[in-house]
């Protein structure tokens, strides 16, 4: 049995060998293809490396670069010696015979030495010794052969192969063989990589790769939004809607903070990088959430340029000079607050901010000028009125103001005693200059505004509230009902057309997006008068030779009603007290009649400029008005160093810090304050108090509270992403609040376009568009050309 099984075992072994050889041959062919591909890639790598090295030497010769502290002359010589070697390698690998030589050297037929007879004898002897299938399985599994056993000995230089052919090894191949032999002798690969890791070449490569590594870290992916973040942002954007449902803003903020804090805690546990931890640690949840949403949207390539209500074409301040447009509701020579204060604001903004400024004032036709401007003063052209305005201003500020004055068409309303804009006021600011808009009396400007939305055309819109219209309307017939309607209309138009609103005092109604700050100063001429009075008093001269006076437009709402009531009620207590009253106005006849009927000791005189020389000798200015928002005459009297007796009212809150301001709450206190002022001398103003009253300080307060300083410096609208690139949150995220405001603006546009609804709310007939006289005076195209109506 043993003799029969031996041939059978041998034949099985030879069949296994033949099958194994086919597998080896197929594997060798695959290895050759892989070697050919790697040889080509190595050739390309050598060519690229040599090209980079040549560029390095060329740049080194062209520019003088100071040597690095760690470099030595030996290292530089090494690099110079390396260049010709690399050039030789490149030429060799670029040779078309390279692949052929590699195949001749490493081909399985010529270079692989596999002794099949030795394998056969080994298998047969293994089978004979161990007898059977167990040893066959062990041979089939195989054992690990070392490098020499499989490939045989490498031929030295000039040695012949088995076919008697003598080949000369190429220098790089021979060096590669030597390295491979050394590699085989190494006991462990750790020794190789340790020596390579500590080499100077690797250190230099690391230094060169640091910028690449930093760039790869900066371009890391932004993690997607999780559910708490989405819920937090949804609650934040739903603030106006929840407010209508009675959910207080504080509760919404707490919900947003609790939801987003989960995100922060989760990131803290994941050991955030320094940049992320600094962003999350700034303490402002709303800003963090906005930046987070904006970064995610920007990482996806999304950009929100506007919605259903939004205009896509806006002034781009990135490559142009910033421009400020101031729009007001009155103009000189009408001496009212909305004519004087915006004029000074334009002058000092152009002087302090060094920006292009345009003052847009109403132009009245001659028939309206005769009703508004004092002393029958009229102008035949806008150029004449502009010349009058500039001459008046330069006489008072002491420097040449560099700003532009433009006109828009307006009509005077006798019932409202104010100027109403006609047509689209925003169209008189060119689109190229539509950057920042300052709306003096934004509610007044937009009651009947039928045109482009201010916040769509301008990047930042600031409203300044001058007048307490609610208080005025309450004095009229059916005043309570009218005041209710006007209050809500004011809220409507201010929210729809402004980004920020400044209220001069708390005497005005609480409007959306508003803060309280006095951004008005006094004419520099009044401060000079005060300095002159202080100098006279230091010399021992008597500066004030007269008693008390009152100055203001003669309409009941300007404090005349309160004045007559106080004097009539305390007539006996103020026996012998005489008051001079300066003013002109629509209610002059009624005021004179009431004072005469009550036998009050009032001396009425024509209105005049508060800086007139005839008023310098008065020591006490009395202002009982509670309808003003911030009385300009009160500030002027304080600047001239006079006593001011005024009501304890929010409109006078700014003046309480001045020692010469005496406030009263009752009629008894009024009498006491008047006697105190007449019996004493005013305190001289300190330099700090004079600065608080100046237009320089008012301009600084305006820049801060309107956030105009941030807008001009591009800090309010932009933040940064993780990689340092600018990110504009306002154009990255649609807002539910902006959507609601846009809907209000669209509804207002539709309503003001209907002539019947305009007339029902008190508009002047035919004021939706300017008339022919405006076209002639301002050289405008007819309204039918500007806004054509197409029909059948």
Secondary structure as UniProt FT lines:
FT   HELIX           2..62
FT   TURN            69..70
FT   HELIX           73..94
FT   TURN            96..97
FT   HELIX           98..106
FT   TURN            108..111
FT   HELIX           116..130
FT   HELIX           133..141
FT   HELIX           147..151
FT   TURN            157..158
FT   TURN            162..163
FT   HELIX           171..185
FT   HELIX           189..197
FT   HELIX           200..218
FT   HELIX           227..237
FT   HELIX           239..244
FT   TURN            245..246
FT   HELIX           249..269
FT   HELIX           274..280
FT   HELIX           285..299
FT   TURN            300..301
FT   TURN            317..318
FT   STRAND          323..327
FT   TURN            332..333
FT   HELIX           337..352
FT   STRAND          356..363
FT   HELIX           366..372
FT   HELIX           374..376
FT   HELIX           382..397
FT   STRAND          404..413
FT   TURN            414..417
FT   STRAND          418..421
FT   HELIX           425..428
FT   HELIX           431..433
FT   STRAND          436..440
FT   HELIX           442..446
FT   HELIX           454..457
FT   STRAND          460..465
FT   HELIX           469..474
FT   TURN            477..478
FT   HELIX           479..497
FT   STRAND          500..503
FT   TURN            506..507
FT   TURN            512..513
FT   STRAND          514..516
FT   HELIX           524..538
FT   TURN            539..540
FT   STRAND          546..551
FT   HELIX           556..558
FT   HELIX           560..569
FT   TURN            570..576
FT   STRAND          579..582
FT   TURN            586..587
FT   HELIX           588..597
FT   TURN            598..599
FT   STRAND          602..605
FT   TURN            610..611
FT   HELIX           613..615
FT   TURN            616..617
FT   STRAND          618..623
FT   HELIX           632..639
FT   TURN            640..641
FT   STRAND          643..647
FT   HELIX           650..657
FT   TURN            659..660
FT   STRAND          661..664
FT   HELIX           667..679
FT   HELIX           687..693
FT   HELIX           695..705
FT   TURN            706..707
FT   HELIX           708..712
FT   TURN            713..714
FT   STRAND          718..720
FT   TURN            722..723
FT   STRAND          726..728
FT   TURN            730..732
FT   HELIX           736..752
FT   HELIX           755..760
FT   TURN            761..762
FT   TURN            765..766
FT   HELIX           772..778
FT   HELIX           783..786
//
